[in-house]
Each structure stands twice: as C-alpha cells, then as structure tokens.
Amino acid sequence: MFGTRDEALYARVLELEGRVERLTGLLGKLSDDEERYARLHELAERADGALLSLEGRAAAAGIGEPRFQATLDTIYRARTFGYVAVYFVGGRTARVRLLVGPESPPTVSVGCADSSSDLNSYIGGVVRPGEFWTASTPRPGQKTGFECVFTPLF
C-alpha cells in the first residue's frame, strides 16, 4: 500500500515522535530539578541565617575572642575559659606571680616565675569564666623583661 518513500517518511515520523516523547520526559525531570534547586537554595539561606545567629550567640558568650597581650600588674576578668602565659623575653630580671580568684584583686597564686634565679622564667595557668587574674610584680609598675598573653580557649 505504501510506497518506499511513504514508508521512509512514516518511519521518520515515528522516530521524531519518539524523540519528542523523550524530550518531554527530560523537561519533566528539569522541572523536578528546578524544584529541588529552589528547596536547596531555601535550605542554604536558612543554614546561613542559623550560622550567623550562632556566631552572634558565640560572640556574646565570649567564644572565639582573639588572644591579646596583657599588661603586668593589671587586673583582668575572664569572660571565657582562657590560658594565661607569662614568659621572660630578656631584659630586667624580676619575680612575677600569676594570681587568680573570684575577687578583685585576686589573691590565689597559681605560679611564680623568677628570671633572676635561672629556675623558671615561665608561668602558665588556666583562668575560668568570671575569675579575676593578674600577672603581678613585687612593685606594681616595675619594668621587667616579662610579657603576658591571654588566649581564650573557646
């Protein structure tokens, strides 16, 4: 009934209909991907918001504070757990005590360094949140070769 030419044309139409059907299926998948992308984008925005909120709460709690160079004979109050390092770098020798406690000025000695005796020229100690602390010389304001650094632990 059909000629060779008609048969070829019919086969071509069937092939094109099959392609259209496959393309329609792909377009459906693309719209699913768009919905997934929109959901993922929304989740990413919510996660960013939650992260900013946590960063704000952490900063308010004293978490993530930078370490700082402390001055001898100055009383500090720790906002978070921290580590105080007092060390001799050279120059005038002296004795330095690391004092901590709940009151200001702190009175509990947790270590002593004496750079003149070659016994120890380093003190280190943990300070708890709310505690006062100081690296104290025998005469406040005395020039020494010691330096002091406070490092927040959280």
C-alpha positions in Angstrom: 0.0 0.0 0.0 2.7 2.4 0.9 5.5 3.2 -1.3 9.1 3.1 -0.2 9.1 6.9 0.1 5.9 6.8 2.3 7.4 4.1 4.4 10.6 6.1 5.0 8.5 9.2 5.8 6.3 7.1 8.2 9.4 5.7 9.9 10.9 9.2 10.2 7.6 10.5 11.8 7.7 7.6 14.3 11.3 8.4 15.2 10.6 12.1 15.7 7.5 11.3 17.8 9.8 9.1 20.0 12.3 11.9 20.3 9.5 14.3 21.3 8.4 11.9 23.9 11.9 11.5 25.3 12.4 15.3 25.3 9.1 15.8 27.1 10.3 13.3 29.8 13.5 15.3 30.1 11.6 18.5 30.5 9.7 17.0 33.4 12.9 16.0 35.0 14.2 19.5 34.6 11.2 21.0 36.3 11.8 18.5 39.2 15.4 19.7 39.3 14.2 23.3 39.4 12.0 22.5 42.4 15.0 20.7 44.1 17.2 23.6 43.4 14.7 26.0 44.9 14.4 23.9 48.0 18.2 23.6 48.3 18.5 27.3 47.9 16.0 27.9 50.7 17.8 25.4 52.9 21.1 27.2 52.2 19.6 30.5 53.2 18.2 29.1 56.4 21.5 27.5 57.2 23.3 30.8 56.6 20.9 32.5 58.9 21.4 29.9 61.6 25.1 30.2 61.3 25.0 33.9 61.7 22.8 33.5 64.7 25.2 31.0 66.3 28.2 33.3 65.6 26.3 36.1 67.3 25.5 34.0 70.3 29.0 32.7 70.5 30.5 36.2 70.4 28.1 37.3 73.2 29.3 34.3 75.3 32.9 35.2 74.7 33.6 32.3 72.4 36.1 33.0 69.6 37.7 36.1 71.2 41.2 36.8 70.0 44.2 36.3 72.2 45.7 39.5 73.5 48.9 40.9 75.0 48.2 41.7 78.7 49.9 44.3 80.8 51.7 43.2 84.0 50.1 44.4 87.3 46.7 45.0 85.5 43.6 43.1 86.8 41.6 41.4 84.1 38.3 39.5 84.3 37.9 36.4 82.1 34.8 36.3 80.0 35.5 32.7 79.0 37.9 29.9 79.8 41.4 31.0 79.0 45.1 30.3 79.3 47.5 33.0 80.7 51.1 32.7 79.6 53.8 34.8 81.3 57.3 34.5 80.0 60.7 36.2 80.2 61.9 37.6 76.9 65.1 39.3 78.2 66.0 42.5 80.0 65.4 43.3 83.6 65.0 40.4 85.8 62.2 40.1 88.3 59.7 37.8 90.1 56.2 37.6 88.7 53.3 35.8 90.2 50.1 34.7 88.4 47.2 35.5 90.8 43.6 34.3 90.1 40.4 34.3 92.1 36.8 35.4 92.4 37.6 38.7 94.0 39.4 41.8 92.7 42.3 41.9 93.3 42.8 38.2 93.0 44.8 36.6 95.8 45.4 33.0 94.9 48.9 32.4 93.5 48.9 29.6 90.8 52.5 30.1 89.8 55.7 32.1 90.1 58.5 32.9 87.7 61.8 34.3 88.8 64.1 35.2 85.9 67.0 36.1 88.2 67.4 32.6 89.6 67.5 30.6 86.3 65.0 28.2 87.9 61.9 29.2 85.9 61.1 32.1 83.7 57.7 31.0 82.6 54.2 30.7 84.3 51.1 29.4 82.7 47.7 28.8 84.1 44.0 28.3 83.2 41.5 31.0 84.2 37.8 30.2 84.4 35.0 32.4 83.3 34.3 35.3 85.7 37.6 34.9 87.5 39.9 37.9 88.0 43.6 37.4 87.2 46.8 39.4 87.0 50.5 38.8 86.4 51.8 40.6 89.4 55.3 42.0 90.1 56.5 42.8 93.7 56.3 46.5 93.0 53.3 47.4 90.7 54.6 49.2 87.6 58.1 47.7 87.9 59.8 47.4 84.5 60.6 43.8 83.7 61.6 41.6 80.8 58.4 39.6 81.1 55.5 39.6 78.7 52.0 38.2 79.2 49.4 36.8 76.7 45.8 35.7 77.4 44.4 33.1 75.0 40.7 32.3 75.1 40.2 28.6 74.9 36.7 28.5 73.3 
